[in-house]
């Protein structure tokens, strides 16, 4: 599956600088609004030490890690939902991503212009969310119009209208659509997916903070956004890290007391937020990481590789990556009784190393 994260926020909050640091690209990141006009896309491999160790054992001809696509979406401004700036275009870009990284500026620097002329995280978050909410309300209004005739013709469709109204009321009160639970109704679940609401996207807030202020700034944002994930990152430091050699980066991070880079933190958090895990396949030809949702059963996990494997699934040899690495590969792990033969009801675990058996 493809994981895409859209980076949003007001102009000049550090979005493009973060994108450059994550993807090691060199797109413009200038000190004026609308420096980014079209969304920039960058594909980044996911660092996974488990895959690295599997590769050391197997020495395959090819290595394919999991990847994340980052999309730098141009800064949203007040009135974007009505087309201000390049609003409609920017908002349409958000619909295409799996989740949103909402960058919020917490640092103070008189040399970097703020589009609202002051640093105020609460106001900035409300401004962005308001534009997304207004666009979603427009979508719901259109859908209500379509449903009115349908409900008159068939009163059994009234729960669909009721749910649209529930979403509308939540948005009117300033809540995001992702705060509204979906009833256990298949038709409503389909309707919700078809709405493509912007505020239904999972969202994490990246606080562009400065050294020494991480915890304080993160606490301020957490107070504003509640249960949503909050990650304090010094984007300027991330930009510096992205230009260093591996050794210099390790030493610099140790000096700052950083356990992982911003990219590693973002990726780990995105997987957690979206309920994703990784499993591995490995042999002489290729060692590869695959991304699936938690709770996926073995046949569906095989389908991520190819639909024929899912359709003709028989069973799967499965060993944890810890045991695979400890015993040095399939043969010794099997001899130690660490490889299990699993059937169609097996629920995949994070880090499983798998050999699918099929008759396709």
Secondary structure, DSSP 8 states (H G I E B T S, - for coil): --EEEEEE-STTSSHHHHHHHHHT------SSTTS--S-EEEEEE---HHHHHHHHHH--SEEE--EEEEEE-----TTGGGTSTTHHHHHHHHTTSSEEEEEEE----TTS--TTSS--HHHHHHHHHHHHHHHHHHHHHHHHHHHHHHHHH-GGGHHHHHHHHHHHHHHHTT--GGGS---S-HHHHHHHHHH--GGGSEEEEEEE--TT-HHHHHHHHHHHHTTSEEEEE-HHHHHHHHTS-HHHHHHHHHHHT-SS-HHHHHHHHHHHHHTEEEEEEESSSEEEEEEEETT-BHHHHHHHH-HHHHHTEEEEEEEEHHHHHHHTSHHHHHHTT--EEE-TT-B--TTEEEEEEE--
